[in-house]
Amino acid sequence: MTNQSLYLAQSADKYPFATALRCKQTTKSYSVLASDVARFADYLIDGGVRPGDRVGIMLPNGPAFVVAFYGVLHAGGAAVPMNPSQNRRTVEFFLTITDSRALFFGPRHATATTAAAVAAGTQPVEVGRHGIARLIAGYPGRARPVPRAVDDTAVILRSEER
């Protein structure tokens, strides 16, 4: 089965200087975005994420979310996007039921989010004001994503129904 992040890598090969992402003052070309994603995947793999592992992403919509989301897929993991405004109890519950290995989150409610992750047995990783860049510094980035089986899960979403 094709890993969804392969499409990003292929776009970077075909349109390296075309704009892939625009958010406020940040613009990234396909080649820069694909490089950041590949380097984040290396960071995850170096940290012990293996194919099929679930990784929580509790970041606001923006460049860091995009890099983390595609980076998890590139590393062969299953992305678990979460709303950054969820309370501690909800975060702990969702991390527990998804058996997430790590949680990447922003500084908003950092203490409560860290406590929730630890209680769920999940490694908390705060993405500070320097964003993903400080995490991926020094990683070369693998060119192609980790292959996945046809029946592997790519994304786990939680419904916000009430």
N, C-alpha and C positions, 0 to 999 in steps of 0.2 A: 504494500500500500504506500502511496506517496505521502510523505510527511508534508503537511501544509506549508511549512516554512521553505520548502524547496521552491515554491513559486516566487518567493521573495528573492532567493539566491539567483534564480533564472532571470528575473527582472533586472537584478543588479548587473548580470552579465550582458544583457541585451540593451539596457538603458542606464548605464552607470551614472550619468550626470542629470538625469531627469528627476524632478521633485517627487519623492515618495511620501513625504510627511511634511505638513505645515501646521504649526500650532503656535499661536501668538507670535513671539519673535523668533521661534525656532523653525528652521527649514532644514530638512535632511534629504539628500539624494538617495537613490536606491543603493548605490555602492556604500555610502556611509552608514545607512540604516542596516544593510545586510552585514556589514563588518561589526557594528555594535551588537547585533543579534548573535552573530557567531561567537564573538568574544564573551557575551553573557552566557551562552551555552557552555563554553569552556569553563567559565567560573562555576556554573552549576555542576558540571561533571566533576570538576576538581573538588567540589564540596560534597560529592557523594551521590548526586542525583543520578539515577539509573533509568533506563527505559521503563516506562509505565509508572514511575513515581509521580505523585501528585504534588503540585507546587501552588500554594495560594498567592494571589496577586491582589493586594488591597491598596491600589494606587489610584489617584484621580486620573481622569482621561487626559492623556498627554504623552509626550515622547517616552518617558520612563515606563509607562504602562505598555506601550507598543513594543519596546525593546524586551521587556520582561515576558510579555505574552508570547511573542515569536521565539524568544530565547528558550523558553520552556519547551516549546514544540521542537525547536532545532536540536535540543538535548535529548529528545525522545520522551519527554515527560508529558503529563496531562495538566493543562492549565486550569486553575480553579480561580476565576475572577470573582472578586468580592467587593461589595460596596464599601468605600472608605468611611462611611458614616455609621456603620453597624456598631452596636454596643458590644461590650466585653463578652457577655453571655452568648450572644448570637455568633460572634467570631469563634469562641471556644467550641460551641456546638457544631458549627459547620466544618471547622478544621478536624474535629473528632470524627464526624460521620464520613468525611472524604478521605481520612487517613493521610492528610497532607504532610509531606516531609519537611517543607519550609514554607515560611510566609514572608513575602516582601511587602512592606507597608511604608507609608509616609509618616512624617512627624506628628500629624494630627492624632491625638489620643494615644501617643506612643507607649505610655506606661500601661494603660489598660490593654492595649493590643498585645504588648509583650507578655503580660500576665496571662492573657487568654491563650496565646500560642504555647507558652510553657506548660500551662495546665492541660493542653490538648496533646502534649508530646511532640510539638512542632517547633522547628528551629526558627526563631524570629530574626528577621534581618531588616533593620530600618534603613530606608533609602532616604538619606538626608538631603540637605540643600544642594549638594554637588551631584545628586541623582545617581544614575547607574554608572557614570564615568569613573567614580572612585573604586567601584567594585571590579570593573573590567580592565582597569589599568594593568598593563603587563601581559595580558592574555592575547595570543596571536589570532585565535578564532579559526575553527575548522570550516573549510569551504562548503561542505555539504552536510545536511542534517543527518541525524541518526535514523536509519531505516526503521520502519514500524510494520507490524503485522496488520492485515486487513481488518481485524476485529478489535484493534486497540482503541482505547478512549483517547480523544484529543483534548476535549474541554468538558468540564463539569460545571454546570450553572445551577444556581439556587434561585428558585422562584420567589419573588417578593409578594406573592399573593397574601391577602389578609382575610 
